[in-house]
Amino acid sequence: MRFRHPDGSTVHLSYCTNVHPAETLEGVVAQLRDDCEPVRRRLGRDRLGIGLWLARGAARALVTDPAALRALRAELDRRGLEVVTLNGFPYDGFGTGEVKYRVYRPDWTEPERLAHTTDLARVLAALLPDDTTDGTISTLPLGWRTRFHPGADDPAATDPASAARRALTTLGERLDALAELTGKSIRAALEPEPGCVVETTADAIAPLTAIGSPRIGLCLDTCHLATSFEDPATAVDALTAAGITIPKAQLSAALHAEEPHLPAVRDALAAFAEPRFLHQTRTRAPGGGLLGTDDLTEAVRPDGPLPDDRPWRSHFHVPLHAPPAPPLTSTLPVLRDALTRLVGPSPLTHHLEVETYTWQALPAGQRPRTRAQLADGIAAELALARDLLTDLGLKELP
């Protein structure tokens, strides 16, 4: 979906296809037909943006087979779909029964991450619509924190932070060369996430400043922002003051528990603790800062380590249009506030992506039972995001 900003620029809205468990090129093509096109039709649009997720094998197949890449581009056109952004965070296995910590490997100290992201950039340059020259790729924020601590059991380098910085500097150089070759400007965006080396937007400033490439910026995920109790205005102002760009933002909402000391609230939270994804949980520390657990399962244990006299938030992407039933809520207000900052009078980003990949991880009674129900839900999320944008003065384009 495209929108005209009051300043005359175009803002793109898409939804991320990592919600669909397709890991092969054949699976991706089927996904366009069986999942993405039905969402477009429900919205009554001739054209719908998708934030494509390509597993390592699918991306490599497209790079090594130009005919396959042309065929994918033709299939997108046939289905009324367009791609301006890729989700490069998961490497593979995102559709498996247990993802958890696996999603953070390989990290930016490992050569596989640089190779995969380079492949994604080449693919995206070929998939961009003819009237679009700018593309974005979101990627993990260096890596999971324990791999970067001195004395880690499995360090990928003597100095992991320096190794990651060198890899991202090389990526910036490769993106420069790709722009010269193709005329397409592809930018990568580190996506801060709780538990990672770069957990918050504030954590991103130093490494991104050190990298110093105009093609490497930040992906602001509003679920992650809210889980870490970051204030959108403070976060955006600090990034702007530091000269950090925001090539992409992911529109998502976290799980919020206002009174976690109540048994009914604990029971409601426990229903969201599930075995597939990691749901980092945070609360404010009494003296400032944050306290947290790596997973919601740890937090809701009777002997869990978190104080329960102040609100908790959990990294569980809940559907934007369907917050959980009381006594829980979502952090949709944080998303609204962040969006106001991101696409204000002078937009800080032109690529927005709805990313609720946890539909099938919801408590049993809330999960879609069919592809049609999932398409209904995704379309409803996009409709909500569309309304938020038009309320901010943007005009939906055909």
N, C-alpha and C positions, 0 to 999 in steps of 0.2 A: 504494500500500500504506500502510496506517495502523497505527500502533503506539501503545499506551498506555504512557506514561512512568510510572515509579513515583510521580511527583508528581501524577499524575492528568491531565496534559496530553496532547495528541495530537501525535505526530511523524509527518510525512508523508514517504514515500520514493517517488521517481519516477525515471524515466529520461528523458534529454533526446532529443527527436526531431530534433535537428540532424544526427543520424547518417543520416537519411533525406533524400534530395535532393528535397524538395517545396517549391516557391517560390510557387505559386499557390494560391488558395483551393481550387480543384478538386483540386489535388495533395494538399493537406493532408487533405481529406476521404477521398481514396483511401488515403492513408497510414494513417489510423485503421483502415480495414478490412483493408488488406493487410499492415501491419507491426505496429501497436500491439495490436490485438485478438489476433493470434496469440501475442504475448509473454504477454499476460494468460492465455490458455488454457494455455500451457505451465506457468505457475506455479500453475494450479488455483485462480485467484482470481476471485471475482465482480466485483471492482473493482480497477483498477490506475491508479495515478497516472502521468501523463506530464508532463514539463516541456516544454511546447509551444514550438517555435520557429516564429515567423511572420515571413516576409520582409516588407519594407516594403509591397509591393503587396498581399499577403494581409491585412495588418493594416488598411491603408487601406480595402480592400473591405469588411471587417467593420464598421468604424466608420461608413461611409457607407451601409450597407445593413442596417438593423435586422433584416430578414427573414433575411438570410444569417447574421447572428450568432445568431439564435434557432435556425436550422437546424443550425449547428455545435454548439450546446449540446445539441440533441436527438440529434445523431449521436454525440456523446460518451456520452450516457446509453445510447443503443442499443448501443454497443460495450462497455459496462461500463468506461468510462474517466472519469477526473476530472482536473481541472487546478487546481492551487493556485499554480503558479509558471510563469513564462515565461522563456526565454532571450532576452534583448534585446541580446546582444553583437553577433552578426553582423547586418548591415543587409539585405543581399541577396547573391546570388551565391555562397552557401556551398556549393552543389552543383556549382560549375563546376570545370573541370580544373585551374585554378591560383588559389588563394585568397591565400596568402602575406600580403603587407602590406595587401591590399585589405580585410581583415577589420576594420582599425582606422579605416576611413572610412565615413561621416562621424564625426568625433570630437565631443567635447563643446564644442568651440568653434564648431561649425557648426549652424545652426538646424534642419537636417534631423534631427539626432540627438534634439533636444528634442521635435520634432513626432512622430517615430516612437515614442519612449518614452511620450509622452502617449497616443498611440493604443493602445499596448499596455496601458497601465493601464486605459483604458476597456473594452477587450476583456476583460481579465482580471476586472474587476469583474462583468461579465455572465456569465462562464464559471464562476466559483467555485461549488462545490456549495452547495446550499441551507443546509446546516448549518455552513458555513464562512464566516467574515467576513474572514480574513486572506489576502492574496496577496503574492507577491514577484516582482520582475523583476531578474535579473542584467544588468549592463551593463558596457561597457568602462571601464577605469580612466583616465578623462579622454582619453587618446589615446596614440599612439605617440610616443616620447620626442623624435624629431627635429623634430616639428612644434611642440614647446614650447620648443626651445632658441632663445636670442637669435640673430638672424641666419638663421633657418631660411629655406629657399628659398621656401616657400609658407606663410607664417604666416597663420592665419585671423583674427588680431587683433593689435594692437600688444602686448597683454599676454595671451597665450593662457590662462595659468593663471587670470587674473581672469575672462576670458570664460567659461571652463568652469565656474568657481564660480558666476557669475551664472546660467548656464543651469540648473545643478543646484538652485540656490536657487529658481528659478522652478518647476522640476519639483516640489520639495517643496511649494510653495504650491498647485500644481495637484492634487497628491495629497491635500492637506488638503481642498480644495474637493470633490474626488471622494468623499471619505469622508463629508462632510456631506450630499452629494446622494444617495448610494447606501447608506450604512451599511457599506460595504466598505472595509477598511483595506489599501491597496496600498502596499508599500514597495519602493524601489529599492535595489540593492546593487552598489557598485563592486567589480569582480573583479580584484584585482592580478594582473599577468601579466608575466613577464620581458620586458624590452625596452620596456615602456610607461613613461609618466611615473610612474605608481604601480606599481612593480615588485614590491614586497613589502608585507606587512601593516604594517610600520613606516612605509613611505612613505605609507600611506593615512591615518595619524592626523592629520597637519596639515591636509590639504584637507578631510577629513570634519569635523574640529573647526571649521574656518572656515565651512563650509556651515551646520552647526549645526541641521540639520533632523532631527527624530526619524524622519522617513520616508526618510532616506537613510543607509544603513549599508554594510556590507562583505559581499561574497560570498567565502567562503573556499574556494578550489579547492585540493584537497590535492595535485594534480599540480604546480601552480604553486608552492605552498608548498615542496614537496620539491625542485623544480628549483632554487630559490634557496637551498637548504640551510637553510631556516628550521626552527627547533625548534618543534614545535606548542605545547608548554607556554609557552615564552617569548612566542610570537606571541599566543596567546590571552590570557595574563595582561596583556600590554601593551595590547591592545585593551580589555580589561575595565577596566583602571586608567584609561584615557583616556576611558571612557564611550562607546566606539564599539560599536554593536550589530552583530550578525551575523545579518541576516534569513534568510540562505540559505547552504548549503554544498554544494559540488560534490564528489562522491566520485570521485576519479580517481587514477591512478598513473602516475608518470613512468618513463622508461627510465634504468636505473642501470648504469654500467660501473665496476667496482671497480679494474681495472688497465688503463687505456686505453693504456699503453705497449706492451702485448703485441699482436703482429700479428693474432692470432686475434680479439682483442677489437675492434680497429679494423675488421676485416673484418665482424664481426657488427654493429657500429654502422653501417657503411656501407650495410648492407642496409635500414636504416630511413630513410636519407636519400632523400627522394622529392620530386616536383615540386609537390605540391598545397598542403600546409600548411607553415607556418613552424615549425621545431623548434629554438627557442632552446636553446643548450647552455651549461652553467655548470660551473665548478670553483672550489674555494676558492683564494684567492690566498695565497701564502706568508706575507705579513704580516697577513692578515685581509682580510675583504671577499671579493668575487667577481671572477672573470674570466669572460668569456663571448664567444660569437659569436651572431649573429642566427639562424643556421641550422646544422643538423647537418652539412650539406654542407661548410661552411667548416671546421668542427672536425676532420673526418676526413681532410682533405687532408694529404698527406705534409708539406707546409710550413705546416700549420695553426698558428694563433697560441696555442693553449692549452697550458700545461704538462701533461705526461701522467704526472707522478709522484704524482698524487692522483686520487681518483675524479671521474668526470664524471657529470652528469645532464642529460638532454635532455627538453624539453617535447614528448613524444610520449605521448599518452594510450593506454597499453597496457591490454588487457582485464584487469579486476580478478581474474578467476578463472584467467587463463592467462598467467602471466608469461613473458617470452621465455626461450628455452632458454639454458643456460650457453654462453658465459661471461658473459652479461648477466643482470640481474635487474630487478625493478621496485621501486618505492618503496611497495609495499603496507604495510610496517610503519609508515611515516609516516602513511598514511591511518588505520590502526588507532589509532595514538596520538592523532591529531587528533580522531577520532570519540569517543574516551574523554573528551576535554576538552569537546567540543561538546555531548554529551548525557549529561553526568555527573549528579550529584545534582540540580542545577538547570540544565536545558537552556538553552544559549545560543542555540540555533536550533531551529526546529521544521520546517524545510523542507530536506530532503536530496535531492540529485539525482545519480544516476549519469550521468556525462557522458563516454562514450568515443565520440567522433565519428570516430575514425580507423580504424575497422574496415577500410574499403576502401583505406586507405593502408598497411596492414601489408605486410611482405614477402610476395611472391606466394604462397608455400606456406602462409601463415597466414591469408590472407583468406577470408572466407566466399564460397562460389561461388554460393549461391542465397539467396533471401529466407528460406527455412526455416532454413538454417544461421545466418544473421544473427539470426533470432529465437531460436534455441537459445542463441547466445552471450549475447545481451542478458538472456535469462531466467536464465542461469547467473550473470551478474554481479549481478543483483538478488537471487538466492538467497544469494549470498555476503554481500551487504550486509545482507540480512535476518538472516542468522545472526550477523553482528557485532552487530547491534542487540539481538537476543534474548540474546546472551551478556552484554550490558551490563545486562540486567534489564528490557528493554522487552518488552511482550507484543503479539504480532501480533493485529490486530483483523480481524474478518470483512470 
